[in-house]
Amino acid sequence: MAENTGWQLEDFVDSLVVDLDRTRETLAVRAINRPLTYTVKEVALDLNIFPSYDGDQVTFVTAQPGQQGASKVSIQLNSITDQQVRATTKMPAAPDDVGLRHIDVDKTTRKTLRKLGVNSVDDLAQIERRKIDLEAASDGEIDYTKLANQIRKSRRNQNPPRIDGVSLSTDATDPVLVVRGANLAVDPAFPPVAVVNDRLAEVLSSSADEVRVGVGRAHRLSACNELVLTFDPFAIARVNVRA
């Protein structure tokens, strides 16, 4: 027989709500191609439990078969129709959205976010726009600064920088290295940093597909030069440039 451990009503309800949300999301996806032709009627759940109070919180232990004197708690789930499913369920995440499973966070943080109805980076963005304090909403269980860094890292892992080519332009007073590619500068909070031949260089402009780096006399260009570009804390590239 499995060990009968104590549990709290809050944890039980949170788990139940998460499971119900997953079921509703599955029905919503299914309804895209095959409309629902039925209604989920009322569901009743009866629990036989032994409550205990330690002066701070109430804990419940589920009664084992044959145990006497247990209290009874009934949970009633109301009916839901296909129209309600469509009206109250968020559509599946877009291909460019990052799900919680792709973010390197601890189990407690992931579980807490799911309890708050957060399943993707897009959900977090909506919370940010409404200026909701996640740390306060989670009773301090979520370190938002750490979570934000993990989100940036996950986004970078899914969209790594790609350098297609580097050219040297001499149209200006000083030469300019033009780096072309994709996903080069994706986070405005972290502008690219360039080092040419072990000397810091000025990044004149940057975008997702092009970075322009000014090269002065101090960089001592030769036949073979080294360019190091730090696009953000999670993406660094080293390129050999022939002049």
Helices and strands as residue ranges (DSSP letters): H 9-33, E 43-53, E 58-62, E 71-77, H 82-88, G 100-102, H 107-115, H 121-129, H 134-137, H 144-158, E 162-169, E 176-182, E 193-196, E 199-206, E 210-214, G 217-219, E 224-232, E 235-242
